[in-house]
């Protein structure tokens, strides 16, 4: 049986361009992905920020969320497990971050 590959990120789902570039500059290992808007609705694109979950980044991440006035509905903890066909043990660091930032959890499981 192959062990699942688990990655955990703090995800900010509705950043503007300035917030995305600030995130990348201020938090080690952070990156962003541009999500294109809907042309029919004239909706602008948004940026999705990703921060690998490390306890050493909790204070910086919390400060960023407060300074940028990020709403808790616009972020989550994204747990991705690849090569899984059974139970997945979520890393304890997820529980620790929830003590700092109360946000939802999102799981992506692939076999």
N, C-alpha and C positions, 0 to 999 in steps of 0.2 A: 504494500500500500504506500502510495506517495504522500508525503506530508504536504498539507496545503501551504501555499505561499500567501502570506497575509501582509497587506500594507494598510496603514491607517493614516489619514490626512484630516486636518481641519480644513473645511471647504467653505469659502465665502462665495455665494452664488450670484450676487448682483452688484459687482463693483463697476465703477466707471473707470475710464482710462487712467486718470490721475491716482485713484485709489489702488489700482492694479500695479502701477509702476512704483508707487510708494511701498506697497507690500513687499515687492521683490527687493527693493533697496534696503528696507529696514529689518527684514526677518531672514535669517540664514536658511538657505535651502528652499525658500518660498518661490513659487512660480505661478504663472497664470495662463489661462487659455481664453481666447476670444470666441465667444458664442455669437454668431451672426444673428441679426434681428430679422423680423418678419417683414419682407418687402411690401406685402399687401397691406399691412396695418401701419406702415411707416414707423415701425418700432425700431429704435436704435439697438445696436448690438450691445451686449454686456460682457463683462470679463468675469471669469470664474477663477478665484484665487485658491491655490493649494499650498498648504503648509504641512510638511511631514510632522507627525506627532512625536515630539521629544519634550521631556519634562523641562529641560533647560530653556525652552522657548515659551513656556506658559506665561510668564510675566510680560514678555514682549508682545505676545499675541493678545493678551488681555488689554494691554495699553493701546495697541493698534485698534482693536474693536471699539474701545471707548473714544479714542481721538477721532476716528473716522465716522463715528455715530452709526455703526453697523447694527441693524436690527437683528435680534436673535432668530427671527423667522427667515433671515437671509443667509444663514450659515448652518452647517451641520458637521458632524464627525462622520467621515466617509470610510467605511471598513470594506476593503475589497479582498476577497479570498479566491485564489485561483487553484485549480487542481483539487477541488474538494468534492467529495461524494458522501459526506456525512457531517458530523458535528464540527463546528469551528469554535475554537477557544479564542474569544476576543481578548486582546492584550489588556492587562490591568491599567495601562496608561490611559485608556479611554475613561475609566471610572475617575481617575485623578483629574482629567481635564474637565469633566462634568462638574467638579467642585468649583472650578474657576468660571466656566462659561456654561450656562444651562442651555444647551441646544439639542436639537433632535439628532437621532442616529439614522444613518442610511447604510444599507448593506448591498453589496454586489457580489454574488456568488456564481462562479463558473466551474464547470467540470473539465 
